[in-house]
Amino acid sequence: MELDRREFTATSVSLAAILAGCSALGDDEGSADESGSDEDADDDTTTEVDPGEESDVHEDESMPGEVLLSEDAEFHLEVVQETFSWMGDPPAETCHAHVMLANDSGAELTLDLTARVYDADGTELSSTTSAGVDGPAPGEDDAVYSLELNNCEATAEYELEVVDFEADGEFETEETDDDSANESTEANESEANETDADAGNETDAGNETDTGNESDTGNETDTGNETDTGNETDEDASESLRVAVQDEDGEPIDHATVEAEDAGLFGWGETQTVDDRGRVEFDLEDGNHTLTTEADGYDATTETVAVDGPTEQTIVLEAEDDGMNELTVVVRDGDGEPIDHATVVVEGTNGSELREVDGQGRAAFELPDGEYTLTVAADDYPTLEERLEVEADLEYTATLRADE
């Protein structure tokens, strides 16, 4: 059973006033008058305290607690007020939890109530249950209930719970409320639908008699847009030419300049520098245009581009020929395996250069055109000497055979 937990603060009504109407929930001996009379015990169902008399009952307004009601119990009952008291100087062995309840439904109620006390760690110290207690009478004053507990000295909070109840007699149930609400909702929906239908039909009728749009031929006779050929006859309209400048490996050249020149007008042109992606854009008239592209370290190019609407053009620049050639010498043994401890000397008219091969038996040189003497040596191998003519990039394999 899911419970509705209600936090509350200290009561503002005195304990004496609450106890004046308390139902005695203990046994008859605990609630009977000290006179011990059986007749008095049977008739005495409340414990009354005269506010003017001294009492060992001490109300503790600072004691935190809560009242628990099930969803069904909450429909019938309202928690008006609650409080906690010690029997003797606090903290005492015996204590009471008190609650004031009101009857909200008009039913005759029978209640089962449980009280519990807990220490500061939330451990239950004591609990007590009173079953079959008469609930608050319909139409009468609120009823107050007190439950006595023991082992209370370490109490840090308390709890009261209506654990079960019975309801008899005529009273208005939640189902009745729901049915009324549903009937009301259905009625409203029906009226709304009828109203919408009537309004819709009336509107439709209005549309049927409205022939304004059928007789309106203004748009049909408006030929302003058809005769406006300004854009079609504008011979000065410009189009976009996008140019991308790259090297032979397809990488952008970010320091190139591009000049776009009208092929029919000698001497006219516009020059722009490409962005960091090697791109530039011109607004040009349709027709043929000459593009001249230059960049440091590359050969300049000139080419003609036909612009007819938005146009894209890629220009590839070749690296300048600086007159130097790359000579790569690969040193291998008789089995074709690289020799990784060889030295290579290249001697020409401008002097000589010595390189040690790498782990793959390779050594590279930058040389101008000319004839060179190549000397390759390695431990345990005879020295090899060759004459080479270098006029372009060249890879030469030198094979050393071990001494026999």
C-alpha positions as CSV (number, residue, x, y, z in Angstrom):
1,M,0.0,0.0,0.0
2,E,1.5,3.3,-1.1
3,L,1.4,5.9,1.7
4,D,1.2,9.6,1.5
5,R,3.9,11.1,3.8
6,R,3.2,14.5,5.4
7,E,5.9,16.5,7.0
8,F,4.7,18.8,9.8
9,T,6.0,21.3,12.3
10,A,5.4,21.7,16.0
11,T,1.8,22.2,17.1
12,S,0.5,25.6,18.1
13,V,-2.3,24.0,20.3
14,S,-1.4,23.2,23.9
15,L,-1.0,19.6,24.9
16,A,-3.7,20.0,27.6
17,A,-6.2,21.1,25.0
18,I,-5.4,18.1,22.8
19,L,-5.5,15.6,25.6
20,A,-8.9,17.0,26.7
21,G,-10.5,15.0,23.9
22,C,-8.1,12.2,23.5
23,S,-9.5,8.7,22.9
24,A,-7.8,6.2,25.2
25,L,-6.1,3.8,22.9
26,G,-4.4,1.8,25.5
27,D,-6.0,-1.0,27.5
28,D,-8.8,-0.2,30.0
29,E,-6.4,-0.3,33.0
30,G,-4.1,2.2,31.4
31,S,-6.9,4.6,30.7
32,A,-9.0,4.1,33.8
33,D,-9.3,6.6,36.6
34,E,-7.0,6.0,39.6
35,S,-10.0,5.3,41.7
36,G,-10.0,1.8,40.4
37,S,-13.8,1.7,40.1
38,D,-14.9,-0.8,37.4
39,E,-17.9,1.5,36.6
40,D,-15.6,4.4,36.1
41,A,-13.2,2.4,34.0
42,D,-16.0,1.3,31.7
43,D,-17.3,4.8,31.2
44,D,-14.0,6.6,31.0
45,T,-12.9,6.5,27.3
46,T,-10.7,9.7,27.4
47,T,-7.8,11.0,29.4
48,E,-8.5,14.5,30.5
49,V,-5.9,16.9,31.9
50,D,-6.9,20.1,33.6
51,P,-4.8,22.9,32.1
52,G,-4.6,24.5,35.6
53,E,-3.3,21.4,37.3
54,E,0.4,20.2,37.4
55,S,1.1,17.2,35.3
56,D,4.0,14.8,34.5
57,V,3.1,15.1,30.9
58,H,5.6,17.3,28.9
59,E,4.8,18.3,25.4
60,D,7.9,18.4,23.1
61,E,7.0,20.8,20.2
62,S,10.5,20.4,18.7
63,M,10.3,16.6,18.2
64,P,10.1,16.0,14.4
65,G,7.6,13.5,13.1
66,E,5.2,12.6,10.3
67,V,1.7,11.2,9.7
68,L,1.2,8.4,7.1
69,L,-2.1,8.0,5.3
70,S,-2.9,5.5,2.6
71,E,-4.5,6.9,-0.6
72,D,-7.9,5.5,0.5
73,A,-7.5,6.8,4.0
74,E,-6.6,10.2,2.8
75,F,-10.0,10.4,1.0
76,H,-11.9,10.0,4.3
77,L,-9.5,11.6,6.8
78,E,-7.8,14.9,7.2
79,V,-4.8,15.4,9.5
80,V,-5.6,18.5,11.5
81,Q,-2.7,18.5,14.0
82,E,-0.2,16.3,15.8
83,T,2.3,16.4,18.6
84,F,4.6,14.4,20.9
85,S,4.8,14.2,24.7
86,W,7.0,12.7,27.4
87,M,5.6,11.0,30.5
88,G,7.9,12.6,33.0
89,D,11.0,14.8,32.6
90,P,12.3,14.4,29.1
91,P,13.9,12.2,27.9
92,A,11.6,9.7,29.6
93,E,11.1,5.9,29.3
94,T,7.5,6.4,28.3
95,C,6.1,8.8,25.6
96,H,3.0,9.5,23.6
97,A,2.3,10.3,20.0
98,H,-0.9,12.3,19.4
99,V,-2.8,13.1,16.3
100,M,-6.1,15.1,15.6
101,L,-8.1,13.8,12.7
102,A,-11.2,15.1,10.9
103,N,-13.8,13.1,9.0
104,D,-14.0,14.5,5.4
105,S,-16.2,11.9,3.7
106,G,-19.2,11.6,6.1
107,A,-18.7,7.8,6.5
108,E,-18.6,6.0,9.8
109,L,-15.0,4.9,10.2
110,T,-13.1,2.3,12.2
111,L,-9.4,2.7,12.3
112,D,-6.2,0.7,13.0
113,L,-3.4,3.1,14.1
114,T,0.3,2.4,14.7
115,A,2.9,4.7,16.4
116,R,6.7,4.3,16.1
117,V,9.7,6.1,17.6
118,Y,13.2,6.1,16.0
119,D,16.7,7.1,17.2
120,A,19.0,9.6,15.4
121,D,20.2,6.8,13.1
122,G,16.7,5.9,12.0
123,T,16.6,2.7,14.0
124,E,13.1,1.8,15.4
125,L,13.1,1.9,19.2
126,S,9.5,1.0,19.9
127,S,6.1,0.7,18.3
128,T,2.5,0.1,19.3
129,T,-0.8,-0.6,17.4
130,S,-4.4,0.1,18.4
131,A,-7.0,-1.7,16.3
132,G,-10.7,-1.2,15.8
133,V,-10.7,2.4,17.1
134,D,-13.8,4.5,16.2
135,G,-12.9,7.1,13.7
136,P,-14.0,10.8,13.9
137,A,-17.8,10.9,13.9
138,P,-19.4,12.5,10.8
139,G,-20.4,16.1,11.4
140,E,-18.9,16.3,14.8
141,D,-15.8,17.8,16.3
142,D,-12.4,16.5,15.3
143,A,-11.1,13.5,17.3
144,V,-7.7,13.3,19.0
145,Y,-5.9,10.0,19.4
146,S,-2.9,9.2,21.7
147,L,-0.7,6.1,21.5
148,E,1.7,5.2,24.4
149,L,5.2,3.9,23.7
150,N,8.1,2.6,25.8
151,N,11.9,2.7,25.4
152,C,11.6,6.3,24.4
153,E,14.8,7.9,26.0
154,A,16.8,8.0,22.7
155,T,13.8,9.1,20.5
156,A,14.8,11.6,17.7
157,E,11.6,11.4,15.6
158,Y,8.3,9.7,15.7
159,E,5.7,8.4,13.2
160,L,1.9,7.8,13.2
161,E,0.2,5.7,10.6
162,V,-3.4,4.8,9.8
163,V,-2.6,1.2,8.8
164,D,-6.1,0.1,8.0
165,F,-9.7,1.3,8.2
166,E,-13.3,0.5,7.4
167,A,-15.9,2.9,6.1
168,D,-19.7,2.3,6.5
169,G,-22.7,4.4,5.6
170,E,-23.5,6.7,2.7
171,F,-20.7,8.9,1.5
172,E,-19.5,10.4,-1.8
173,T,-16.8,8.2,-3.4
174,E,-14.1,9.1,-5.8
175,E,-15.7,6.8,-8.4
176,T,-18.9,8.9,-8.2
177,D,-16.8,12.1,-8.7
178,D,-15.0,10.5,-11.6
179,D,-18.3,9.4,-13.2
180,S,-19.7,12.9,-12.8
181,A,-16.6,14.4,-14.3
182,N,-16.7,12.0,-17.2
183,E,-20.4,12.7,-17.9
184,S,-19.7,16.4,-17.7
185,T,-16.8,16.0,-20.0
186,E,-18.7,14.0,-22.5
187,A,-21.6,16.5,-22.5
188,N,-19.2,19.4,-23.1
189,E,-17.5,17.5,-25.9
190,S,-20.8,16.7,-27.5
191,E,-21.9,20.3,-27.3
192,A,-18.6,21.5,-28.6
193,N,-18.8,19.1,-31.6
194,E,-22.3,20.2,-32.4
195,T,-21.2,23.9,-32.2
196,D,-18.2,23.2,-34.4
197,A,-20.4,21.3,-36.9
198,D,-22.9,24.1,-37.0
199,A,-20.2,26.7,-37.4
200,G,-18.4,24.7,-40.0
201,N,-21.6,24.2,-42.1
202,E,-22.4,27.9,-41.9
203,T,-18.8,28.7,-43.0
204,D,-19.0,26.3,-45.9
205,A,-22.2,27.8,-47.0
206,G,-20.5,31.2,-47.0
207,N,-17.7,29.9,-49.1
208,E,-20.2,28.4,-51.6
209,T,-21.7,31.8,-52.2
210,D,-18.4,33.6,-52.4
211,T,-17.5,33.8,-56.1
212,G,-15.0,36.6,-55.7
213,N,-12.0,34.5,-56.5
214,E,-13.7,33.0,-59.6
215,S,-14.4,36.4,-61.2
216,D,-11.0,37.9,-60.2
217,T,-8.9,37.7,-63.4
218,G,-6.4,40.3,-62.4
219,N,-3.6,37.8,-62.2
220,E,-4.5,36.3,-65.6
221,T,-4.2,39.7,-67.3
222,D,-1.1,40.8,-65.5
223,T,1.7,40.4,-68.0
224,G,4.2,42.6,-66.3
225,N,6.6,39.8,-65.5
226,E,6.3,38.3,-69.0
227,T,7.4,41.5,-70.7
228,D,10.2,42.2,-68.2
229,T,13.3,40.8,-70.0
230,G,15.8,43.0,-68.3
231,N,17.9,40.1,-67.0
232,E,17.7,38.2,-70.2
233,T,19.0,41.1,-72.3
234,D,21.6,42.4,-69.8
235,E,24.8,41.9,-71.7
236,D,26.9,43.3,-68.9
237,A,26.0,40.5,-66.4
238,S,29.0,39.0,-64.6
239,E,29.7,35.4,-63.9
240,S,32.0,33.7,-61.4
241,L,35.3,32.1,-62.3
242,R,36.9,30.0,-59.6
243,V,40.6,29.1,-60.0
244,A,42.5,26.5,-57.9
245,V,46.3,26.4,-58.2
246,Q,48.1,23.2,-57.4
247,D,51.5,21.6,-57.8
248,E,52.2,18.3,-59.7
249,D,51.3,16.3,-56.6
250,G,47.9,17.9,-56.3
251,E,48.8,20.0,-53.3
252,P,47.6,23.6,-53.2
253,I,50.2,26.4,-53.8
254,D,49.3,29.1,-51.3
255,H,51.5,31.9,-52.6
256,A,50.5,32.0,-56.3
257,T,49.2,35.0,-58.2
258,V,46.6,34.8,-61.0
259,E,45.9,37.5,-63.6
260,A,42.7,37.3,-65.5
261,E,42.8,39.2,-68.8
262,D,40.1,39.7,-71.4
263,A,41.4,37.9,-74.5
264,G,39.9,40.5,-76.8
265,L,41.3,43.5,-74.9
266,F,45.1,43.6,-74.9
267,G,46.6,45.1,-71.7
268,W,43.4,44.9,-69.5
269,G,43.5,42.5,-66.6
270,E,42.9,41.9,-62.9
271,T,45.5,40.2,-60.6
272,Q,44.7,38.4,-57.3
273,T,46.7,36.4,-54.8
274,V,45.3,33.0,-53.9
275,D,44.1,32.1,-50.3
276,D,45.7,29.5,-48.1
277,R,43.9,26.8,-50.0
278,G,45.3,28.0,-53.3
279,R,42.0,29.4,-54.5
280,V,40.9,32.7,-56.0
281,E,37.6,33.9,-57.6
282,F,36.9,36.5,-60.3
283,D,33.7,38.1,-61.5
284,L,34.0,38.0,-65.3
285,E,31.8,38.5,-68.3
286,D,31.0,35.4,-70.4
287,G,33.7,34.8,-73.1
288,N,37.3,33.9,-73.4
289,H,39.8,35.0,-70.8
290,T,43.6,34.6,-70.4
291,L,44.9,33.4,-67.1
292,T,48.5,33.9,-66.2
293,T,49.7,32.2,-63.0
294,E,53.0,32.6,-61.2
295,A,54.5,31.4,-58.0
296,D,58.1,31.4,-56.6
297,G,59.8,28.1,-57.3
298,Y,57.5,27.2,-60.2
299,D,57.3,27.8,-63.9
300,A,54.7,30.4,-64.9
301,T,51.8,29.3,-67.1
302,T,49.4,31.1,-69.4
303,E,46.2,29.5,-70.7
304,T,42.8,30.6,-72.1
305,V,39.6,29.8,-70.3
306,A,36.1,30.0,-71.8
307,V,33.7,31.5,-69.2
308,D,30.0,30.5,-69.8
309,G,28.2,30.8,-66.5
310,P,29.8,29.8,-63.2
311,T,33.1,28.2,-64.2
312,E,35.9,26.3,-62.3
313,Q,39.4,25.9,-63.5
314,T,42.4,24.0,-62.0
315,I,45.9,25.2,-62.9
316,V,48.9,22.9,-62.2
317,L,52.3,24.5,-61.9
318,E,55.6,22.6,-62.4
319,A,58.6,23.2,-60.2
320,E,61.3,25.2,-61.8
321,D,64.3,23.4,-63.3
322,D,67.2,24.6,-61.2
323,G,69.7,22.6,-63.3
324,M,70.3,20.1,-60.5
325,N,69.7,16.4,-60.8
326,E,69.2,13.8,-58.1
327,L,71.6,10.9,-58.2
328,T,70.6,7.9,-56.0
329,V,73.1,5.1,-55.5
330,V,71.8,1.8,-54.3
331,V,74.6,-0.6,-53.0
332,R,73.8,-4.4,-53.1
333,D,75.7,-7.6,-52.8
334,G,75.8,-10.5,-55.3
335,D,72.5,-11.8,-54.0
336,G,70.7,-8.5,-54.4
337,E,70.7,-7.8,-50.7
338,P,71.4,-4.2,-49.5
339,I,74.9,-3.5,-48.0
340,D,74.2,-1.1,-45.2
341,H,77.9,-0.2,-44.3
342,A,79.2,1.0,-47.7
343,T,80.5,4.5,-48.5
344,V,79.9,6.3,-51.8
345,V,82.1,9.0,-53.3
346,V,81.0,11.1,-56.3
347,E,83.7,13.2,-57.9
348,G,83.3,15.8,-60.6
349,T,84.8,19.0,-62.0
350,N,83.5,21.0,-59.1
351,G,84.9,18.6,-56.4
352,S,83.8,15.5,-54.7
353,E,81.1,14.4,-52.1
354,L,81.1,11.4,-49.8
355,R,78.0,9.8,-48.4
356,E,77.4,6.8,-46.1
357,V,74.5,4.6,-47.2
358,D,71.4,4.2,-45.0
359,G,70.0,1.0,-43.7
360,Q,68.6,0.2,-47.2
361,G,72.0,0.7,-48.8
362,R,71.0,4.0,-50.4
363,A,72.9,7.3,-50.8
364,A,71.5,10.4,-52.6
365,F,73.3,13.4,-54.2
366,E,72.2,16.7,-55.9
367,L,74.4,17.2,-58.9
368,P,74.4,19.5,-62.0
369,D,74.6,18.1,-65.4
370,G,78.0,16.5,-66.1
371,E,80.3,13.5,-65.9
372,Y,81.2,12.0,-62.6
373,T,83.4,9.3,-61.1
374,L,81.6,7.0,-58.7
375,T,83.6,5.1,-56.1
376,V,81.8,2.5,-53.8
377,A,83.6,0.8,-51.0
378,A,82.6,-1.6,-48.1
379,D,84.5,-3.9,-45.8
380,D,84.9,-7.5,-47.1
381,Y,84.1,-6.3,-50.6
382,P,86.3,-5.1,-53.5
383,T,86.0,-1.4,-54.3
384,L,83.9,-0.5,-57.3
385,E,84.6,2.5,-59.5
386,E,82.4,3.6,-62.4
387,R,82.1,6.6,-64.7
388,L,78.6,8.2,-64.9
389,E,77.0,10.9,-67.1
390,V,74.3,12.7,-65.2
391,E,71.8,14.8,-67.2
392,A,68.6,14.1,-65.3
393,D,67.5,12.4,-62.1
394,L,69.1,9.0,-62.0
395,E,69.1,5.9,-59.8
396,Y,72.2,3.7,-60.1
397,T,72.6,0.3,-58.5
398,A,76.2,-0.7,-57.6
399,T,76.7,-4.4,-57.0
400,L,79.7,-5.5,-54.9
401,R,80.7,-9.1,-54.9
402,A,82.6,-10.6,-52.0
403,D,86.2,-11.6,-52.5
404,E,86.6,-15.3,-53.4
